[in-house]
Amino acid sequence: MLYDTQQKTLFETKSLERDYFEVISNGYSFQDGIRLLDKIDWDFKDFTTQYLTHTFHSYPARFIPQIPLSFIKLFTKENETVLDPMCGCGTTLVEAFLNNRNSIGNDFNPLATLITKVKTTLINENEFRYFNKKLAVMKRYLDLDYRRVDERINNLPNRKVSKIFNRVVISKLESIRETLLEVKEEGHNDLFDFGRVALSSTIWSLVENGDGIDVDDIFLKKVKSMQNNLNKMAKIIKTIPEVIVICGDARKLDVKNDSIDLIVTSPPYVNALDYYRAHMYNMLWLGMDFDLFRKHEIGGHSHFIINRFRLLSEYLGDMLRSTIEMNRVLEKDKLCIIVVGNSSLEYELIESHKFFAEMGKKIGFEPIKTIFRNIDKTRKYTSADIGKIDDEYILVMQKVDDANVFADNDNFISDVVREQMVGFREQIKKNPGTSIRGRKPTNERLLKNVDKISEAIETIPEDIKIKRQ
Ligand SMILES: C[S@@+](CC[C@H](N)C(=O)[O-])C[C@H]1O[C@@H](n2cnc3c(N)ncnc32)[C@H](O)[C@@H]1O
């Protein structure tokens, strides 16, 4: 197979990677696939994880491509369909695309779906030639353009953004944005999206690395490297598989029943990071509305400040609804893979994968195995924001039955979440302070957690409700 050969040349320098490709690169029966999961070293230490379009844009808490790749190779055939209902920057979809599988990606974050779409859309050389000419003209007039800076600051999509960059930077970013709008007006929609991802990535690096004035250079270098990677990818692809990218809610998927052959996803962690905050400046500059996303973001932690355990009930409710949806769209006997790390609330360890496995059993899933993996701590996605996460779990569940319940059934959601929260309270009673790594709080303080969980159990019916706009 062409891709296998190309894939080997991408990674050929390391013998561990060669061995890994040997393991995943044949057609296997389901049982053999399950058996082979034990043969993979899931830490993927020193593996190349940034290649082709994976390099387009950084994204917090993305997973490494080898996780979806392994399941795609072992458990699907060419032309089958893979879904990631919380696709982030599209790691699962890129791997499906490279391996000639159709894919559907869904995420509520409009920046995530833009990145995903661009990473899986090939663009031909004529289009790039037109684009490069446009950018050359833009570059020539950049300094002259600076005369319009006051007018531009007044016209920014949101005034907040004018506070974070100096006037030169704003002027250059606006020149880029206006050029991209012209590209769109002239009918080149894929290039418009491609350019917006390059612009967003440029803004991200300005925010991350501090203000600088080489904006146009950063942007043009980004465009060049993205073009090279997309061209390389075009050479690898034999036939272009179907890709559908949806900006929507994982708790209410716009996907047909029983139409999916494999799900590989990684949900947000409870209390870990607000995605809308991480992307605020990029999204503001691109004129994206993140209010709706903020309202419906799973795991966001900016509310329930007084009793953090209410956040857990809400999170479990949201994840149960999403898992019911995953069950609905997945074909019977197929696999649903959920990758998640532990987190902590008020000194208590939250082992999300255990909650997901228990809840999965109530809605037609059978947990087959949980794989533990160490995360390379030097990797960017274990950032200060996400904090203590240095390992993660890969929960492998098989759909053995229909869920026989809809994701909007509040009574059912309440009952299951209550059962989980009661079990959690019992565990905390026996062993309080399960996630303490630093200074230990007083026993009195820890005992209060049990009362707080009891309080949170009382408000479950209210807390699990989906917030209306
Ligand atoms: C851990 S990230 C996924 C990263 C992804 N695996 C990757 O490699 O890029 C979790 C994703 O869940 C998304 N999300 C949060 N709430 C959501 C919701 N209600 N519906 C759909 N996606 C949601 C976030 O926007 C974020 O992209």
The ligand as an SDF file (V2000), in Angstrom:
LIG
                    3D

 27 29  0  0  0  0  0  0  0  0999 V2000
   -9.2790   17.1270   24.6580 C   0  0  0  0  0  0  0  0  0  0  0  0
   -9.9520   18.0950   23.3810 S   0  0  0  0  0  0  0  0  0  0  0  0
   -9.9220   17.0530   21.9810 C   0  0  0  0  0  0  0  0  0  0  0  0
   -8.5940   17.0580   21.3230 C   0  0  0  0  0  0  0  0  0  0  0  0
   -8.5350   16.1580   20.0900 C   0  0  0  0  0  0  0  0  0  0  0  0
   -8.4960   14.7450   20.4470 N   0  0  0  0  0  0  0  0  0  0  0  0
   -7.2950   16.4930   19.2730 C   0  0  0  0  0  0  0  0  0  0  0  0
   -6.4120   15.6670   19.1280 O   0  0  0  0  0  0  0  0  0  0  0  0
   -7.2040   17.6540   18.8270 O   0  0  0  0  0  0  0  0  0  0  0  0
  -11.6560   18.1410   23.8310 C   0  0  0  0  0  0  0  0  0  0  0  0
  -12.5410   18.8720   22.8280 C   0  0  0  0  0  0  0  0  0  0  0  0
  -13.9010   18.8350   23.2860 O   0  0  0  0  0  0  0  0  0  0  0  0
  -14.5370   19.9780   22.7380 C   0  0  0  0  0  0  0  0  0  0  0  0
  -15.8430   20.1880   23.3770 N   0  0  0  0  0  0  0  0  0  0  0  0
  -16.1220   20.7220   24.5930 C   0  0  0  0  0  0  0  0  0  0  0  0
  -17.4470   20.7430   24.7820 N   0  0  0  0  0  0  0  0  0  0  0  0
  -18.0380   20.2190   23.6760 C   0  0  0  0  0  0  0  0  0  0  0  0
  -19.3750   19.9580   23.2870 C   0  0  0  0  0  0  0  0  0  0  0  0
  -20.4210   20.2610   24.0600 N   0  0  0  0  0  0  0  0  0  0  0  0
  -19.5860   19.3810   22.0780 N   0  0  0  0  0  0  0  0  0  0  0  0
  -18.5560   19.0850   21.2520 C   0  0  0  0  0  0  0  0  0  0  0  0
  -17.2660   19.3020   21.5740 N   0  0  0  0  0  0  0  0  0  0  0  0
  -17.0020   19.8640   22.7590 C   0  0  0  0  0  0  0  0  0  0  0  0
  -13.5230   21.0780   22.9780 C   0  0  0  0  0  0  0  0  0  0  0  0
  -13.7730   22.1620   22.1170 O   0  0  0  0  0  0  0  0  0  0  0  0
  -12.2150   20.3530   22.6610 C   0  0  0  0  0  0  0  0  0  0  0  0
  -11.8500   20.5760   21.3290 O   0  0  0  0  0  0  0  0  0  0  0  0
  1  2  1  0
  2  3  1  0
  2 10  1  0
  3  4  1  0
  4  5  1  0
  5  6  1  0
  5  7  1  0
  7  8  2  0
  7  9  1  0
 10 11  1  0
 11 12  1  0
 11 26  1  0
 12 13  1  0
 13 14  1  0
 13 24  1  0
 14 15  1  0
 14 23  1  0
 15 16  2  0
 16 17  1  0
 17 18  1  0
 17 23  2  0
 18 19  1  0
 18 20  2  0
 20 21  1  0
 21 22  2  0
 22 23  1  0
 24 25  1  0
 24 26  1  0
 26 27  1  0
M  CHG  2   2   1   9  -1
M  END
$$$$
